[in-house]
Amino acid sequence: MRRSGKIRVGVLFGGRSGEHQVSLRSALTIIGAMDPRRYEIVPIGIARDGRWYLRDDAVATLSAAAPKLRALGRGGAPVTLVPEPRGGELVVFTNAGAAAAPRLDIVFPILHGTYGEDGTIQGLLELAGVPYVGAGVLGSALGMDKDAQKRLLRASGVPVVRHFALTRAELADDPARARRHAAELGYPVFVKPNALGSSIGISRVKHVRALAAALEDALRYDRKVLLEEACAGREFECAVLGNDRPAASVPGEIVVTGHDFYSYESKYVDPEGAATRIPADVPAAIAERIRALSIAAFAALGLRGMARVDFLARPDLSEIFVNEVNTIPGFTAISMYPQLWAASGLPLPQLIDRLIELGRAEFRARSRLKYLYQPPLRKGRAAR
């Protein structure tokens, strides 16, 4: 904490993933909602080529970039971030070697997808001993790896749709394998990259003739792809907030119009591609079931801070499945996570306050753990 009483927050945005543009919008929303009387904001952007930039003019830059979804990469001073060897600090250096920013109290990573939501940034921050918002290394990795996530959820008793995972090498060794799996699941099937978000690279395949093209498209983004059973019906989302005792928001419903599914285009491109209903128009027992499954999924994956849990349901709501869990949900103007909490009585500025508090609390809890073996004292013997 600064002597001024302000908390210095490093907001990390941009990134090398296919969700770079969504991250810009999310960062703009978060920075704009943070109370300047309470926080000193240190915006740090990562360009598509992986270069890091310290941006004093982040709000103006992001405001200019977001409407046209231009990638980060102009303006700002290029910097390098390294862990401070004594721990507890992530030092920001300019390319000339001078320290470019003071010590951060906490980092708010708003990096969607690969190299941000998958445990990589979280590992860097763990090494540096810096508090951060959101899930840890393992939880973040599980949140990104849909195959591992679904296997763990199923083992924990959380219902998920049937799926098969295939690597590029497995497809090359047995080209007919995907066709066999798709036939077993029954058309239409969904083909998607194993570790990506924002519906990028996802195809709804209605017949075998379209399967090869869908697989090739998904393999542009990942070396492993999923084939998932389609669940025609309704789509719900629920927001989770907390650490050891998480709480769930009211559920909301996504209603897609003019698209086969909730695609990237229906989310971010077509202004009439999807509508939201918050809260979802479902019986109270169904809403409670969705909330309970959200908390169960959050606990099964060992998550912290925040997550958005996405659901698929049969038209008559007789079966409800967890589709996926997102550990760094979107914070854009149309994103469900902040909207769900606002409808639950927690507006965005207070939601950000709570996420920062949870990140610092988790850091304090981890800091109390011992990492070197210390034999227990024998009864009656004083410690040396």
Secondary structure, DSSP 8 states (H G I E B T S, - for coil): --TTS-EEEEEEEE-SSTTHHHHHHHHHHHHHHS-TTTEEEEEEEE-TTS-EEE-TTHHHHHHHHGGGT--S-SSSEEEEEEE-TTSS-EEEEETTS-EEE---SEEEE---STTTSSSHHHHHHHHHT--BSS--HHHHHHHH-HHHHHHHHHHTT-----EEEEEHHHHHH-TTHHHHHHHHH-SSEEEEESS--TTTT-EEE-SGGGHHHHHHHHHTT-SEEEEEE---SEEEEEEEEESSS-EE---EEEEE-SSSSS-HIIIII-TTSEEEESS-SS-HHHHHHHHHHHHHHHHHTT--EEEEEEEEE-TTSS-EEEEEEESS---STT-HHHHHHHHTT--HHHHHHHHHHHHHHHHHHHHTS--S------TT----
